[in-house]
Amino acid sequence: MRYEGPIYRPPSEADSLLIQATIGCPHNRCTFCMVYKNGPKYRVRPVNDVKEDILEANQNYGPHVRTLFLPAGNTIAMKTEDLAEICRFAGDTFPELERITVYGSSQFIHKKGPERLEQLARAGLGRIHVGLESGDDVTLKQVRKGTHAQEQIEAGRWAMAAGIELSLYVILGIGGQERTREHAQETARVINEISPDFVRLRTFVPKIDTVLLQDVMEKRFNMLTPHGVLRETAALLEDLTVTTKLASDHYTNYINLCGSLPDDKPRLLKEISDALKRDESKFRSFFVGTQ
């Protein structure tokens, strides 16, 4: 099997077979992301090459693969017919396959529209991991996400209506001290409008070779303290009214929050309240991310 450039997958796809269908990211402008800043440039792999890798995986691992993840940064952006063909071929090759998953930003999901998303669902695409990051339009513009709240809502609803599971990622602290209230409120509003299957929390850590790291170092972006992040998290949870699974399965977070909403909301808020009683020096220190 052949791979090119950085290969990232969500923690929840740790046991999945990785077959690369695209290279790089077609947007690649987010100020907080370092993954593809030094290349490679975005391109789509030929369908036949992807099929060859699937066949090789079948030879290496046998027919019992249950989950398949297709890197790289925005595989949903590839031509619908090609992605559908790959999904169908994977399903035929691995008869026990239960789920095919991709990364996809809201703007590229939105470009598909409801009919093409339904086509992908019929072909076997079962889940999309979406970097929502924030529901606050000011914050989204500042980090050059390339989308806005209403587009994210429509894209999420269309994917859910098509029968595709949606895993949304929120970056705690990405609005800085200046937008923390709006970031929490608007992100909760967008999540409530979409009602995704999963909400996954990440805490903002400045990364090497990014615009936002430079802004942090030059005091143009004021990061939240650990307590600030926890208070923002509590505000977000307070406003969430959806039925969804919450996870904070990432090394950047100050505490591990995991549960089902709304049932576990009181427990989760209590865990945050208890954490706020700890001195800030007891939490992980500031660091610059390298991956």
C-alpha positions in Angstrom: 0.0 0.0 0.0 1.2 3.5 -0.9 1.1 6.6 1.3 2.2 10.2 0.6 2.6 13.1 2.9 1.4 13.2 6.6 -1.2 10.5 7.4 -3.5 11.6 10.2 -6.5 9.7 11.5 -8.9 10.4 14.4 -8.3 8.5 17.6 -11.6 6.8 17.1 -10.2 5.3 13.9 -7.3 3.6 15.6 -8.3 0.2 14.6 -9.4 1.1 11.1 -7.6 0.1 7.9 -6.1 3.3 6.3 -6.2 3.6 2.5 -5.3 7.0 1.1 -7.7 8.3 -1.4 -6.6 12.0 -1.5 -3.3 13.8 -0.8 -3.2 17.0 1.2 -6.1 19.4 1.8 -7.9 21.5 -0.8 -8.4 24.4 1.6 -5.2 24.5 3.6 -5.7 28.0 4.9 -6.7 27.5 8.5 -4.4 29.7 10.7 -4.2 27.0 13.4 -3.3 24.0 11.2 0.2 23.0 10.4 -0.4 19.6 8.8 -0.1 20.5 5.1 1.5 23.9 5.2 4.7 22.6 3.8 2.9 20.3 1.3 2.1 18.1 -0.4 -0.4 20.0 -2.6 -3.9 18.7 -2.7 -4.6 16.1 -5.3 -6.9 13.1 -5.8 -5.4 9.7 -6.3 -6.5 7.7 -9.4 -9.4 5.3 -8.5 -7.5 2.3 -9.8 -4.5 3.1 -7.6 -6.8 3.2 -4.6 -8.4 -0.1 -5.6 -5.0 -1.7 -6.0 -4.2 -0.7 -2.4 -7.5 -2.1 -1.2 -6.7 -5.4 -2.9 -3.2 -5.5 -1.3 -4.8 -4.8 2.1 -7.1 -7.8 1.5 -4.0 -10.0 0.7 -2.2 -8.7 3.8 -5.0 -8.7 6.4 -7.6 -11.0 4.9 -11.3 -10.3 4.2 -12.3 -9.5 7.9 -11.7 -5.8 7.9 -14.6 -4.1 9.7 -13.7 -0.4 9.5 -12.0 1.6 6.8 -10.7 5.2 7.0 -9.8 7.1 3.9 -7.2 9.9 4.5 -6.1 12.7 3.9 -7.4 16.0 5.1 -10.6 16.4 3.1 -11.4 13.3 1.2 -15.1 14.3 0.9 -13.9 16.9 -1.6 -13.1 14.3 -4.3 -15.5 13.7 -7.2 -18.6 12.0 -5.9 -18.7 9.2 -8.5 -15.1 8.3 -7.7 -15.5 8.2 -4.0 -18.7 6.2 -4.4 -16.9 3.7 -6.6 -14.1 3.3 -4.0 -16.7 2.8 -1.3 -18.6 0.1 -3.3 -15.3 -1.6 -4.2 -14.2 -1.7 -0.6 -17.6 -3.2 0.5 -17.2 -5.9 -2.2 -13.6 -6.7 -1.2 -14.3 -6.8 2.6 -17.7 -8.5 3.1 -17.6 -7.8 6.8 -17.0 -4.1 6.4 -19.2 -2.1 8.8 -18.1 1.4 8.2 -16.3 3.7 5.8 -15.2 7.0 7.1 -13.6 10.2 5.8 -12.5 13.7 6.9 -14.6 16.5 5.4 -14.9 20.2 6.1 -18.4 21.7 6.0 -17.8 23.8 2.9 -17.0 20.6 0.9 -19.9 18.7 2.3 -22.1 21.6 1.4 -20.9 21.6 -2.2 -22.0 18.0 -2.5 -25.6 18.8 -1.7 -28.3 16.4 -0.4 -28.5 14.2 -3.5 -24.8 13.5 -3.8 -24.5 12.8 0.0 -27.3 10.3 -0.4 -25.4 8.7 -3.3 -22.4 8.3 -1.1 -24.4 6.9 1.8 -25.9 4.3 -0.6 -22.4 3.4 -1.8 -21.3 2.7 1.8 -19.9 5.9 3.3 -21.0 5.7 6.9 -19.3 8.6 8.8 -17.7 12.0 8.3 -15.3 13.6 10.8 -15.9 17.3 10.5 -13.7 20.0 12.0 -16.5 22.4 13.1 -14.0 24.2 15.3 -16.5 27.0 16.2 -20.0 28.2 15.4 -19.0 31.8 15.9 -18.8 33.5 12.5 -16.2 36.1 13.7 -14.0 33.3 15.0 -14.4 31.2 11.9 -13.3 34.2 9.8 -10.4 35.0 12.0 -9.0 31.5 11.7 -9.7 31.4 7.9 -11.8 28.3 8.2 -13.5 29.0 4.8 -17.1 28.4 6.0 -19.7 30.1 8.2 -22.3 28.9 10.7 -25.3 28.6 8.4 -23.3 26.6 5.9 -22.1 24.3 8.6 -25.7 23.8 9.8 -27.0 23.0 6.4 -24.0 20.7 5.6 -24.4 18.8 8.8 -28.2 18.4 8.5 -27.8 17.2 4.9 -25.2 14.6 5.9 -27.4 13.4 8.8 -30.5 13.2 6.6 -28.6 11.1 4.1 -27.9 8.6 6.8 -24.2 9.4 7.3 -23.0 9.6 10.9 -21.5 12.9 11.9 -18.6 13.4 14.3 -18.1 17.2 15.0 -14.8 18.6 16.4 -14.8 21.7 18.6 -11.6 23.6 19.4 -11.9 25.0 22.9 -10.2 28.4 23.2 -10.0 29.0 19.5 -11.7 32.3 20.0 -9.2 33.5 22.5 -10.1 35.6 25.5 -11.9 38.1 23.4 -14.5 35.7 21.9 -14.8 33.0 24.5 -18.4 33.8 25.4 -19.5 34.1 21.8 -17.5 31.0 20.8 -19.2 28.9 23.4 -22.7 30.2 22.8 -22.6 30.1 19.0 -20.9 26.7 18.9 -23.6 25.3 21.1 -26.3 26.8 18.9 -24.8 25.3 15.7 -24.5 21.9 17.4 -28.1 22.1 18.6 -29.2 22.9 15.0 -27.3 19.9 13.6 -27.8 17.3 16.3 -24.7 15.2 15.4 -23.9 11.7 16.5 -20.7 12.8 18.2 -19.2 16.0 19.6 -15.4 15.7 20.2 -13.5 18.3 22.2 -10.0 19.6 21.4 -8.2 22.4 23.3 -6.4 25.0 21.2 -2.6 24.4 21.2 -0.6 26.7 18.9 1.3 24.6 16.3 4.7 25.2 14.7 4.7 26.9 11.3 1.2 28.5 11.7 -0.1 32.0 11.6 -1.8 31.6 14.9 1.4 30.7 16.7 2.9 33.9 15.5 -0.1 35.8 16.7 0.2 34.2 20.1 3.9 35.0 20.4 3.3 38.6 19.3 0.4 39.0 21.7 -2.2 39.5 19.0 -4.0 36.4 20.2 -4.6 36.0 23.9 -5.0 32.4 24.8 -7.3 31.2 27.6 -5.8 29.9 30.8 -6.7 26.3 31.9 -9.5 27.7 34.0 -10.6 29.8 31.1 -10.9 26.8 28.9 -12.8 24.9 31.6 -15.2 27.8 32.1 -15.7 27.9 28.3 -16.4 24.2 28.3 -19.0 24.5 31.0 -20.7 27.3 29.1 -20.8 25.2 26.0 -22.3 22.2 27.8 -24.8 24.4 29.6 -26.3 25.5 26.3 -26.2 22.1 24.6 -29.7 20.6 24.3 -29.1 17.8 21.8 -28.9 14.0 22.3 -25.3 13.2 21.4 -22.2 11.5 22.6 -19.5 13.7 24.0 -15.8 12.8 24.0 -12.6 14.6 24.7 -10.3 11.9 23.4 -7.2 14.1 22.8 -3.9 14.9 24.4 -4.6 18.6 24.3 -7.4 18.6 26.8 -7.0 19.5 30.5 -9.6 17.0 31.7 -11.2 14.0 30.1 -15.0 14.5 29.6 -16.9 11.6 28.2 -20.6 10.8 28.3 -24.0 10.9 26.7 -26.0 14.1 26.5 -28.3 15.2 27.9 -28.3 12.4 30.6 -24.7 12.9 31.7 -24.7 16.7 31.6 -24.9 17.1 35.5 -22.0 14.8 36.0 -19.9 16.4 33.4 -20.5 19.9 34.8 -19.7 18.6 38.2 -16.4 17.3 36.9 -15.6 20.7 35.4 -16.6 22.4 38.7 -14.2 20.1 40.6 -11.4 20.7 38.2 -11.8 24.5 38.6 -11.0 24.1 42.3 -7.5 22.9 41.3 -4.8 25.5 41.1 -3.9 26.3 37.5 -0.3 25.2 38.1 -1.6 21.7 38.5 -2.7 21.5 34.8 -0.4 20.8 31.9 1.9 23.7 31.0 1.9 25.7 27.8 3.5 24.0 24.8 3.8 24.4 21.1 2.5 21.5 19.1 4.6 19.7 16.5 2.0 17.4 15.1 
